């Protein structure tokens, strides 16, 4: 199964405070463990929401709102995509993670939808399209 591991933003990350050299080294070592174990598929830190935008959809209308966004606790500072055998394995890895922020922080783990999760709505034509796109992205064959 694949999971998205979401590092929640803090007041400091939203203010653009960069991590210390020590934290960068600890995270680098943790990421190296994840890669060696075949768990980490992707991972990135995100700029503060002040550098982002939101696009709101209402029917055919689109409204763009510039950041920053007020609710820091609902914002994301970074993420990983992990391939794990179970949610329990993901939790075990997350518990080994260095604290991603100074002081209190939070990581959220959410399963990524797989092709079989969509049932009959994912028709053979849509499944073929999905497989073709994944191949073009270099992820190979069928959705994992």
ABEGO torsion letter per residue (X at the ends): XBBBBBBBBBAAAAAGBBBBAAAAAAAAAAAAAAAAAGABABBBBBBBAAABBBBBBBEABBBBBBOBBABAAABBABBBBBBBABAAAAAAAAAABBBABBEBBBBBBBBBBBAAAAEAABBAAAAAAAAAAAAAAGAEEBBX
